[in-house]
Amino acid sequence: MNSSPLKKINNLVIVGGGTTGWMTAAALNQHFKGQAITITVVESTVLGTVGVGEATIPTLRRFCNELGYSDDDIIKATNATCKLGIEFQDWYQLGSRFIHPFGLYGQSTKEVPFHHYWLRAKHHGHHVPLSAYSLGANLARQNKFSPQQKPPTNQLEVFDWAYHFDASLFANLMKKHALSLGVKLIDKQVTQVTVAQNSQQISQLLFSDNSRLQGDFFIDCSGFKGLLLQQALQVPYINWSQWLVCDRAFAVQTHSHKHINARTIAKAHSAGWQWQIPLQNRTGNGIVYSSKYCTDQQALNTLEGSLTEAMINEPKALSFTPGRCKQAWQGNCIAIGLAAGFLEPLESTSIALVETAIARIQQLLPTGQYTAQTQKQFNDTTALEYEHVRDFIILHYKLNQRTDSAMWQYCRDMPIPTSLAQKMQVFKDTGHVLPRAWEMFGKDSWLAIFDGFNYLPEHYHPRADNMPAQYLIEQLNFMQNTITTLTQQTPTHSEFLSKFTLSTCY
């Protein structure tokens, strides 16, 4: 059996700074510490960057911790607030609302997941919302927050949280961290990428001042431009707009609200949805919409008409094509972030997909050496992960019961990917949330969406009959009361934030 030749990275060039480029530089600099690998970031301050949003998921806290930053460090450096989940308004029907929390539902046993006990009780007339058994959902709804000071003693105490932060300040923090540890910076604009036609390998970059930079491995963090992977190496792009019809957005900052939510707001409208993300010193607002069902001016009017505080800047327009590159790694180039693909920020996955791409590089290239098999494994797992996130986002549209607009009717009636259809059918038939490899969102996240859209199983697991009905109700009441007490004992989000002073730099 012939093995593919082993290649070694010596000069790693990251094209593009911003959140993606500097996260990559900081993490890989630490990963390759002690090895003879030079890391250079090419960033043009003339071009600027495209922000990927201000809401994150809890994994970013672990990423920052591995770099040596505490939660308090990040909150101080980025004017951050705390995010316990996302509140979806008007998605299921006009007037509906539910929260997708970071955390668990109820107390499971070794044999039976909690939601089967809840379904059994529901089938017998005990109509208490699933969210009543989630500490994360209750804290989010009541804007309570305090980080856990000690490990949870049981499942009812489990919740997680993420940051709402200033993405530019976070990028600057990552930049300073990377540069302080030896990453090199070239502030120039790339005008040409040299590709060897016989090997499809990038060999060098040409800059606007006619200088050149050689490298033996490149990471494309150039955003929507896809300067290396899509333009220079001509990797095809897989378009998912038949399932994800939104292709435009406007974003604008407003002055901060008096009361700062501990959750992201995602409010649906007739041709898409709007976000509201609170920071300590301002609020991020935006509208995501489909150009097939809404004009730019209509979307802008909807956004501006919904603002309750004065705008700090003029709304910024964005256009995008949902999908991913056919391969995220081609030749000697890996694309990360927007250069690899784009999924609307409904579940705050943009930065998370950057994290997981970095983690795959760390896992598959422990010493900077790779083979064709390494490349294939990276591409296969990246494709799976993007497709699973895609399915999770499609689910929010597919399950809607809105009757007020053509877009929502299209989404409800459209054929969906087989992978999602299978997962939905298994849950409907058995109540089992089918696990899949390289899936960003776990069982409780899928439960939150299924329940929020009233998509519930026909049956619960027979093992949930392993206790008398009255005892089950008593246990459910105990769980609900425990979570109510824990919520009442938790300080408000504003009280937690009061210990931090606003900062504009780190």
Secondary structure, 3 states (H helix, E strand, C coil): CCCCCCEECCEEEEECCHHHHHHHHHHHHHHCCCCCCEEEEECCCCCCCCCCCCECCCHHHHHHHHCCCCHHHHHHHHCCEEECEEEEECCCCCCCEEEEECECCCCCCCCCCHHHHHHHHHHCCCCCCHHHHCHHHHHHHCCECCCCCCCCCCHHHCECCEEECCHHHHHHHHHHHHHHCCCEEECCCEEEEEEECCCCEEEEEEECCCCEEECCEEEECCHHHCHHHHHHCCCCEEECCCCCCCCEEEEEEECCCCCCCCCEEEEEECCEEEEEEECCCCEEEEEEECCCCCCHHHHHHHHHHHCCCCECCCCEEEECCCEEECCCEECCEEECHHHCEECCHHHCCHHHHHHHHHHHHHHHCCCCEECHHHHHHHHHHHHHHHHHHHHHHHHHHHCCCCCCCHHHHHHHHCCCCHHHHHHHHHHHHHCCCCCCCCCCCCHHHHHHHHHHCCCCCCCCCHHHHCCCHHHHHHHHHHHHHHHHHHHHHCCEHHHHHCCCCCCCCC
